[in-house]
Amino acid sequence: MPRPAALRRAVALARNVLALTGVVIATGCATVAPPVPEKAPPLPANREPPPPNVNLDGFPLPYRQGYADGCASARGAERKDGARFGTDPNYRTGWQDGVALCKKR
C-alpha cells in the first residue's frame, strides 16, 4: 500500500503548486495606473506674483505672472492659465521663459 499514499501526496503537492502558480500569475498581471500629474491653479490675472530670483522690473504684469506660473511648473505641478496662454502673448512668453530658466536651476 505504499504506492497509493505516495500517489495521493504527489497529487496533493501538484494541486498546491498549480494553485500557487495561478495566484502568482494573476497577481503578476495586475497593473498600477501611472500617477496623474497634479495641476496647481494659476495666478489670478490681477494679482502681483511673488518676487522671482531674477530682475523682472520693467516687464508687464502678464509677463511676470506667466514667468511665475512657468517657474512653478518647472519645479512641480503644472501651473498655467490655458486661456491666457492662448490669447496673451506676454503671459505665454513669460510662462515659456519661466519654465526654461527655472528648469536649468
C-alpha positions in Angstrom: 0.0 0.0 0.0 2.9 2.5 -0.1 2.1 3.4 -3.7 -1.4 4.8 -3.2 -0.3 7.0 -0.2 2.7 8.3 -2.2 0.4 8.9 -5.2 -2.0 10.9 -3.0 0.8 13.1 -1.7 2.2 13.7 -5.2 -1.3 14.7 -6.4 -1.8 17.0 -3.4 1.6 18.6 -3.9 0.9 19.1 -7.6 -2.5 20.7 -6.8 -0.9 23.1 -4.3 1.9 24.0 -6.8 -0.7 24.6 -9.5 -2.8 26.8 -7.2 0.2 28.8 -6.1 1.3 29.3 -9.7 -2.2 30.6 -10.6 -2.1 33.1 -7.8 1.4 34.3 -8.8 0.3 34.7 -12.5 -2.9 36.5 -11.6 -1.1 39.0 -9.3 1.8 39.5 -11.7 -0.6 40.7 -14.4 -2.1 43.4 -12.1 -1.2 46.8 -13.2 -1.0 50.1 -11.4 -2.0 53.2 -13.2 0.7 55.8 -13.5 0.3 58.8 -11.2 -1.6 61.7 -12.7 0.4 64.9 -12.5 -1.2 67.4 -10.3 -2.2 70.8 -11.6 -2.0 73.9 -9.4 -4.2 76.9 -10.1 -2.6 79.7 -12.0 -2.2 83.2 -10.5 -5.2 85.4 -10.9 -4.9 88.0 -13.7 -5.0 91.0 -11.3 -2.5 89.7 -8.6 1.2 90.5 -8.4 3.3 87.3 -8.4 5.9 86.7 -5.7 9.3 88.2 -6.5 11.4 85.9 -8.7 15.1 85.2 -8.4 15.7 87.4 -11.5 15.1 91.1 -12.1 11.8 91.5 -14.0 11.5 95.2 -13.4 10.1 96.9 -16.5 8.3 93.8 -17.7 4.5 94.0 -17.9 2.3 92.3 -15.2 1.1 89.5 -17.5 4.7 88.6 -18.4 5.7 88.5 -14.7 2.6 86.3 -13.9 3.4 84.0 -16.7 7.0 83.8 -15.5 5.9 82.9 -12.0 3.5 80.2 -13.3 6.1 78.8 -15.6 8.8 78.7 -12.9 6.3 77.0 -10.5 5.5 74.5 -13.3 9.2 73.7 -13.8 9.6 72.9 -10.1 6.5 70.8 -9.5 2.8 70.6 -10.6 2.0 72.4 -13.8 0.5 75.8 -13.2 -0.8 77.5 -16.3 -3.8 79.6 -17.3 -4.7 77.9 -20.6 -7.0 80.7 -21.8 -4.4 83.4 -21.2 -1.6 81.2 -22.6 -3.5 81.0 -25.9 -4.5 84.7 -26.1 -2.0 86.8 -24.2 1.5 86.8 -25.8 3.1 88.5 -22.8 1.8 85.7 -20.4 2.8 83.0 -22.9 6.3 84.3 -23.4 6.7 84.8 -19.6 5.5 81.2 -18.9 7.9 79.8 -21.5 10.8 81.8 -20.1 9.9 80.8 -16.6 9.9 77.1 -17.5 13.1 77.3 -19.4 15.1 79.3 -16.9 13.8 77.6 -13.7 14.4 74.1 -15.2 18.1 74.9 -15.6 18.5 75.7 -11.8 
